[in-house]
Amino acid sequence: MLAAIGAFAADARPPAVLIEAEMFASFGGWVDDSQCMDQMGSPYLLAHGLGVPVADAETVVELPAPGAYRVWVRTRDWVATWNAPGAPGRFQVCIDGTPLATVFGTEGAEWHWQDGGSAAIAGPRARVALRDLTGFEGRCDAIVLSADPGFVPPEDQAALARFRRAALAIPDEPENAGTYDLVVAGGGIAGMCAALAAARLDLRVALVQDRPVLGGNNSSEVRVWLNGARNVEPFPRVGDIVKELEHAVRAHYGPENTAEVYEDEKRLALFRGEKNIALFLMWRVNGAEVENGAIKAVTAQHARDGRRLRFAGRLFADCTGDGCVGYLAGADHEVTPRGHMGPCNLWHVADTGAPAPFPRCPWALPLADKPFPGRGKNPGELLKLGSWYWECGFDHDPIDKIEYMRDWNFRAMYGAWDAIKNTDKVFPDHAIAWAAHIAGKRESRRLLGDIILTGEDLVSGKKYPDGCVPTGWKIDLHLPDPRYEKGFEGDAFISVAHYTDYPQPYWVPYRCLYSRNIANLFMAGRDISVTHEALGAVRVMRTGGCMGEIVGMAAALAGKHSTGPRGVYAGHLQELLDLMRAGAGRKSS
């Protein structure tokens, strides 16, 4: 719901009304984007129409009184970052069916409040709509209606956060979400497996996920497939939960890679049926309380209404991929600043059965005279468009610049399709059928444990007594592909994989799965304690899921023996190995 801003009554300013885009009653064809909220302050709506204008997003707002209102819209021209022409993300704001004269998304590389002029509103409430004009990734964070023509919403991030809390009547202190034996942050494969394993071993678990679906990169939103090993000797039950979560169909390239393949609803039903799991969807962890080197609680913000919750716990598992909980808690960590692996936004095209023209995109990457995978007259080439090697951001901050990298992937996609449709003039009936608006990340922070696994450990076959997670993937590191890098040095958009063999399966030590300096923090997924080189082998999702299973088992032992993650290794390793032999899958599996 929407709220008048009461925080300014003391200085006698007339009230303003804040309308958060992500709180609209209907998104129409717009999609919600929360992946950058830590960087720009809020989720927002994205007109992800793949070149076709999307249906209006609509809501109704209550006003203090009829009258004239100054309109401000928080937005940006998303290609202005690169001084590209054309402002493709243009949209209008309609009030009671009438579009304002200002076209938004046309100025400024940074998020800012664009002046929309004045609107006369006749009644005590108004119908407000966002009208996309292009289908090319226009974005709106919020709208302010102010009866004071001199009022300007704050640009400073901290001041803006206070402004939002006052507008939405969000308390300064978060609400209590309860106390848990284990709080798992991140609902990808690793987090799902950690939560299920712990819950089935009788821990009370909170699973906190910032999207409306579970699965992370292996959800319908991102559509990356599972790789890696599971259920191998000498611990053939490690991987039982991963097996439960795998889909029945594998269809990873082209039009067959549909949302239905990923079985989002089936997974949600599984978790809602686990009596020991409290599932929190659309909550993003963005705060941590630490005392004497241990986490007391984490706080999370709802990605629609902005409310905040406090999750207290005895143990915590960081399965966020980005190591968010560890970072917030002050855990030792590493980031490879240059030459790291980048994110993908997978996409594919399909034959529509009718002419499907596509507009010129002067603001996209200029690929008319450049080679790229998938360019050609043979329909078989089309499967190379939008595949795993459409990857960028190798030298950019993998967290702070995620919007930049996702948008670079968009510019590559639209530039390639413009070249195929309008320069090569082939595939007249094909159109972009789907593209992920949520980036699928490969590498960012790595939290450091008592062991930092190296590539040399893998290649040499070094054995650890606490080996617990089987690998089944070569050391697979991605770098810019020199065949397609010319003209895009420093901002390549196509990668090539560099593989190194080693004896498989390699058993990753348990001591890589907990923090060396935060006493009650586990981790599972791509943020575990490995070097950049070793990450190339352990980052795939079956492997991450097996990590989650081990974390859930270890958390149960830590609870049983009133110890922490390190104490499980020091005093109860044999019991952990016994649990690994028994597994934590369903009893009937």
Rosetta blueprint (number, residue, H / E / L):
1 M L
2 L L
3 A E
4 A E
5 I E
6 G L
7 A L
8 F L
9 A H
10 A H
11 D H
12 A L
13 R L
14 P L
15 P L
16 A E
17 V E
18 L E
19 I E
20 E E
21 A H
22 E H
23 M H
24 F L
25 A L
26 S E
27 F L
28 G L
29 G L
30 W L
31 V E
32 D E
33 D E
34 S L
35 Q L
36 C L
37 M H
38 D H
39 Q H
40 M H
41 G L
42 S L
43 P L
44 Y E
45 L E
46 L E
47 A E
48 H E
49 G L
50 L L
51 G L
52 V L
53 P L
54 V L
55 A L
56 D L
57 A E
58 E E
59 T E
60 V E
61 V E
62 E E
63 L L
64 P L
65 A L
66 P L
67 G E
68 A E
69 Y E
70 R E
71 V E
72 W E
73 V E
74 R E
75 T E
76 R L
77 D L
78 W L
79 V L
80 A H
81 T H
82 W H
83 N L
84 A L
85 P L
86 G L
87 A L
88 P L
89 G L
90 R L
91 F E
92 Q E
93 V E
94 C E
95 I E
96 D L
97 G L
98 T E
99 P E
100 L L
101 A L
102 T L
103 V L
104 F E
105 G L
106 T L
107 E L
108 G L
109 A L
110 E L
111 W L
112 H E
113 W E
114 Q E
115 D E
116 G E
117 G E
118 S E
119 A E
120 A E
121 I E
122 A L
123 G L
124 P L
125 R E
126 A E
127 R E
128 V E
129 A E
130 L E
131 R E
132 D E
133 L L
134 T L
135 G L
136 F E
137 E E
138 G E
139 R E
140 C E
141 D L
142 A E
143 I E
144 V E
145 L E
146 S E
147 A L
148 D L
149 P L
150 G L
151 F L
152 V L
153 P L
154 P L
155 E L
156 D L
157 Q H
158 A H
159 A H
160 L H
161 A H
162 R H
163 F H
164 R H
165 R H
166 A H
167 A H
168 L L
169 A L
170 I L
171 P L
172 D L
173 E L
174 P L
175 E E
176 N E
177 A E
178 G E
179 T E
180 Y E
181 D E
182 L E
183 V E
184 V E
185 A E
186 G L
187 G L
188 G E
189 I H
190 A H
191 G H
192 M H
193 C H
194 A H
195 A H
196 L H
197 A H
198 A H
199 A H
200 R H
201 L L
202 D L
203 L L
204 R L
205 V E
206 A E
207 L E
208 V E
209 Q E
210 D L
211 R L
212 P L
213 V L
214 L L
215 G E
216 G H
217 N H
218 N H
219 S L
220 S L
221 E L
222 V L
223 R L
224 V L
225 W L
226 L L
227 N L
228 G L
229 A L
230 R L
231 N L
232 V E
233 E L
234 P L
235 F E
236 P L
237 R L
238 V L
239 G L
240 D H
241 I H
242 V H
243 K H
244 E H
245 L H
246 E L
247 H L
248 A L
249 V L
250 R L
251 A L
252 H L
253 Y L
254 G H
255 P H
256 E H
257 N L
258 T L
259 A H
260 E H
261 V H
262 Y H
263 E L
264 D H
265 E H
266 K H
267 R H
268 L H
269 A H
270 L H
271 F H
272 R H
273 G L
274 E L
275 K L
276 N L
277 I E
278 A E
279 L E
280 F E
281 L E
282 M L
283 W E
284 R E
285 V E
286 N E
287 G E
288 A E
289 E E
290 V E
291 E E
292 N L
293 G L
294 A E
295 I E
296 K E
297 A E
298 V E
299 T E
300 A E
301 Q E
302 H E
303 A L
304 R L
305 D L
306 G L
307 R L
308 R E
309 L E
310 R E
311 F E
312 A E
313 G E
314 R E
315 L E
316 F E
317 A E
318 D E
319 C L
320 T L
321 G L
322 D L
323 G L
324 C H
325 V H
326 G H
327 Y H
328 L H
329 A H
330 G L
331 A L
332 D L
333 H E
334 E E
335 V L
336 T L
337 P L
338 R L
339 G L
340 H L
341 M L
342 G L
343 P L
344 C E
345 N L
346 L L
347 W E
348 H E
349 V E
350 A E
351 D E
352 T L
353 G L
354 A L
355 P L
356 A L
357 P L
358 F L
359 P L
360 R L
361 C L
362 P L
363 W L
364 A L
365 L L
366 P L
367 L L
368 A L
369 D L
370 K L
371 P L
372 F L
373 P L
374 G L
375 R L
376 G L
377 K L
378 N L
379 P H
380 G H
381 E H
382 L H
383 L H
384 K H
385 L L
386 G L
387 S L
388 W L
389 Y L
390 W E
391 E E
392 C L
393 G L
394 F L
395 D L
396 H L
397 D L
398 P L
399 I L
400 D L
401 K L
402 I H
403 E H
404 Y H
405 M H
406 R H
407 D H
408 W H
409 N H
410 F H
411 R H
412 A H
413 M H
414 Y H
415 G H
416 A H
417 W H
418 D H
419 A H
420 I H
421 K H
422 N H
423 T H
424 D L
425 K L
426 V L
427 F L
428 P L
429 D L
430 H E
431 A E
432 I E
433 A E
434 W E
435 A E
436 A L
437 H L
438 I L
439 A L
440 G E
441 K L
442 R L
443 E L
444 S L
445 R L
446 R E
447 L E
448 L L
449 G L
450 D L
451 I L
452 I L
453 L E
454 T L
455 G H
456 E H
457 D H
458 L H
459 V H
460 S H
461 G L
462 K L
463 K L
464 Y L
465 P L
466 D L
467 G E
468 C E
469 V E
470 P E
471 T L
472 G L
473 W L
474 K L
475 I E
476 D E
477 L E
478 H E
479 L E
480 P E
481 D L
482 P L
483 R L
484 Y L
485 E L
486 K L
487 G L
488 F L
489 E L
490 G L
491 D L
492 A L
493 F L
494 I E
495 S E
496 V E
497 A E
498 H E
499 Y E
500 T E
501 D L
502 Y L
503 P L
504 Q L
505 P L
506 Y L
507 W E
508 V E
509 P E
510 Y H
511 R H
512 C H
513 L L
514 Y E
515 S L
516 R L
517 N L
518 I L
519 A L
520 N L
521 L E
522 F E
523 M E
524 A L
525 G L
526 R L
527 D L
528 I L
529 S L
530 V E
531 T L
532 H H
533 E H
534 A H
535 L H
536 G H
537 A H
538 V H
539 R L
540 V L
541 M H
542 R H
543 T H
544 G H
545 G H
546 C H
547 M H
548 G H
549 E H
550 I H
551 V H
552 G H
553 M H
554 A H
555 A H
556 A H
557 L H
558 A H
559 G H
560 K H
561 H L
562 S L
563 T L
564 G L
565 P H
566 R H
567 G H
568 V H
569 Y H
570 A H
571 G H
572 H H
573 L H
574 Q H
575 E H
576 L H
577 L H
578 D H
579 L H
580 M H
581 R H
582 A H
583 G L
584 A L
585 G L
586 R L
587 K L
588 S L
589 S L
